[in-house]
Amino acid sequence: MNTGIWPELKWTDWQETADTLHMWTQIVGKTRLALSPLQAHWWNVPLYVSARGLNTSAMPYGSEFLEITFDFVSHELKFFISTGASLSTPLRAQSVAEFYLEYQRSLAALGVTVNIHPTPVEVQHPIPFAEDEQHASYDPQAAHRFWRVLMRADQIFQQFSSRFVGKVSPVHFFWGSFDLAVTRFSGRPAPPRENADAVTREAYSHEVISAGFWPGNGGFGEAAFYCYAAPAPKGLDAAAIQPAKAAYNTALGEFIYLYDDLRNESSPDEALLTFLESTYEAGANLAHWDRNLLERSPVKS
């Protein structure tokens, strides 16, 4: 089993830390949402994997830029503004309510005022940030392992993206669903989704095949890679894919490749690329994407 580049990440071992970190990333992510102009498919919303953890990238604030980083090496939340001012606070075991108050104080110390929606999204039982004393765990080693997994997955997702010359997203970390994702587009508009809200209508306004990684939240309970097509073409659930242990999950409507199965492969990087390519090909072929127009052969360095 691969224990270095792809470290162990059992959901049951760090669920409390993950649930707390999920809420913290929502607070920071909502700041980016508040400060950044709307981009297609909500691309102004996510965080990004960095050389130290997760960050917002540069966000406009008046005539300046503000950037916020979760540093999972030194375990600090770092704030930078283009005036030259900066500060940091330690990432430690504390409630979401305490983190939220400290976060507001940090912004105020930098002279930054941001109004964000004070309740988390995409969770079953949302607790307003200022009232959340339930989520209060932080295991630095677990957070560091999570970041290391995200970092390696991001690198492989970038390799996968390089083979596509059509419209493709950056590799995003979506704080709402707490997952890393990359999305390819056919270039065609998608049929309107029945009863879709404004967020879903914008996200799926065009045909997509999206792949990603999430650590097991939302009730799934295991870290896994996934791939889905929206809209899903007929027959996708029966398509043959690789590696052999990857399979279509009918409850989720997605192809799933468990993280522990990847770690048991002799070459996890190649196994993940195989999963990404085979699931994409299954969706693109069944949906009749113009693959000759959208793809290119891998470029050797």
N, C-alpha and C positions, 0 to 999 in steps of 0.2 A: 504494500500500500504506500502511496506517495504522501509523505508527511511534511515535506519542505515547502515547495512551491504551492501545493494544494493542501493546506493544513486541515486538521480535523475541525468540523463545525457541526456538532450534533445539537439540534434545536433544543432538546431537553436540558442540555448542559448550560445554556446561556439564554434561555427564553426570557427571564426577567430582565436581564440587561438589554436584550434586543427590544423588548416592548417599551422600556424606558427610552432607549436611544431613538426608537421610532417616533416617539412624541417630541423629543428634542429636535430631531431633524425636521419635523413638521413646523416647529416654531421658526427655525432659521429659513426653511424653504418658503414659508408664507411671507417672509420678509422679501425674498427675491420676487415672489409673485406680486407683492404690493409695489415694488420699486421699478419693475421691468415692464416695458410695453409688450402687449400681447404679440406673440409670434405664432405662426401656423402650428396647429396640433399641440398647443401649449408648450412649445419648446422654450419659453421664457421661465418655466416653472422648476425644472429639475436642478439637482446638485450634480457635481462631477467628481469622479475619482481623481485624486491628486497624489503627488509624491509624498504627502504626509497624512492623507486621510480623505475627507470629502470637503469640497468647498462650493461656494455660490458662483464663482467667477466674479468679474467686476460688475457691480450693479450701479446704475446711475443714481446719484443723489444730488439734485441741483446741478451745479457745474462740476461736481466732483464724482469720484467713484468710491464705492464702499465694497469691501470683500470680507467674507466671513469663512473661516476654516475650522472644521473639526480635525484637530491634529491627534491622530491615534498613535503617534510615536512618543511625543512628550505628554500626551493626554491633557490638552488644553483646548479651549475654544478661543480662537484668535480673531481679532477685529483689526482691519486695516482701512484707512481712508487716505485718499490721494493728497490730502493736505500734509501728510507725513505723520499724522497721529496714529497711534496703535495702542492696543491693550489686549490682555488675555486673562482668562479665568480658568481655573483647573476643572477638568472633567473628573468628577468624583461621584460617589454614591450620594444622591440627593433627589428629592422629589421633583416631579415636573413643575409643581407650583413654585418651589424654591429656584429651580433653574430659570423659569419664566421671569421671576422677579429680578434675579441677578442679570439676566439678559437685557431686560429693560433698563436697568441701571447702567449697564455697559454702553448701550446705545446713547443714553442720555449724557454720559460722560464724554462721548465723542461729539456731542451736539447734534445727534441724529434723532429725528422723530418719525416713526413709522406706525401706521395703524394697520393691524392685521386682524383677520377673523380669529377670535380667541378660542376656538374649539377645533379639535382635530377632525380630519375627514377620513373616509374609507376604512373605518374601524366599526365594529359591531356596537360597542357601547361607549360612545365618545364622552369624555369628561372634559369640561373647560379647563384650559391649561392652569389658570389661577387657582383651581379647586382640586387639582389632581395630586393627592398625596399617596395614591395607590402605587404608581410606578416610580420607584426610587432606588433602582439598582444600577451599579456600574462596575463590571469586571473588566479592568484594563486589558488583561490578556485576551479575553474573548473578543473585545472590541478590536484589538490589534489583529487577531486572526481573521475576523470578518473583513477588515480592510484589506488584508493580504489576499483573501479570496477574490474580493471585488477587483483588486488591482490586476491579478492574473487574468480574470475573466474579461476585464476591459481590454487587455492586450490582445487576447484571442478574438474578441468581438471586432477590434480594429482591423485585424487581419482579414476577417470575414467581410467587413465593409469594403475593403480595398478591391474586392473582386466585382464590385457593383458600380456601374457608371450612371445608373438612374438616380432618382432622388432617394437619399438615405439619411437617416437621422444621425446626429452625433451619438456617442454612447452616453446615455443618461442614467442618473440615479433618481428615480421617482420616489419622493418622500411620502407621498400618499399611500402607495401600495408597498413601499419599502423594498423596491427591487431595481436591479440594473437591467437596462433594455437597449436594444438597437432595432431599428425598424426600416424595412425596405418598402418602396412604393412602386406600384405598377405604372403610375402616371394617369390612371383613370379615376374619375369620381366614383364613389361608392354609393349604392342605393341608400336613401335615408333610413336610419334605424327607427323602428316603431317605438314610440314612447321614450325616446332618448332625451336626456337632459342636455343642457347647453354644453357641458364639459364633454360628454360623450359624442355629441354631434360634431364638435370641433376636432376631437381626437381621431375620429374615424370617418372624416369627410371624404377620404380617398381610400382606395383598396390598399391594404397593407399585409405584409407578412412580418411579424414581430417575434424576436427571440430575446431571451433574457435569463436572469438568475435571481432567485429569491431564497431567503434563508429558512423558510418554513412557516412564516407567520400566516395569519388568516385561517388557521385551523388545519393546514396541510400537515404540519408537524415534521417535515423533513426538508433539508436543503435540496434544491433541485434546479436544473436548467429546464427551460420551456420553449416552445415555439407554437404559434397559432397564426391562422390567417383570418382576416376580417374584410369582407364576409368570407365565411368558410365555404369552399367549393364542395359540391356533392362528391362523396367518396373519399374525402380526406381522412376520415376515421379508419379506413381500411388500407390506407397507403403503406407500402413497405418502406421502412426507414432503417438507418443504422445509427449507432452500434446496436447489437442484438438486444441489449437490456433496456433500450429506450422503447417507449410504447405510447400509444394514444390513450389519454385518460378521458373517458366519456363524461365523467362528472364535471371536469374542468373545461372540456372542449379544447384540449391542448395536448401536444406531444410533450412527454415528460422524460427527463433523464436524471435520475437521482445522483446527487453529488457524491455519495459514497460509492456508487457504481463507477463513476468517473475516476475516483481516486484509486480504484483497484485495477485500472487499465495500465498496461505497460507503458503506454504513451498517452497520458491524459490530454495533452494539448491537441494531438492529432485526433483523439476520440471526440473531443468537443467540436473541432472543426468539421469532422464527419457528421456529427449530429446536426450542426447548424446548416451545413450544405444539403444534407439529405432531406431534412424537413422543409427547407426552403424549396428545393426542387419539387417535392411532392405537391406543395401548395401552388407553386408557380405553374407547373404543368397542368394540374387539374383546373386552374383558373384561367388558363390560356394567356399567360403573360407573354409579352414579346421578348423572350430571353435573349435573342440575338442582338437586340437593340440595347438591352439593359445590363448585359454582363460583359466581362472581359476575362481572359485567362490570368492566373496569378502572375504577378511580376516578380521575377527573382532578383534579389538584392546582390 
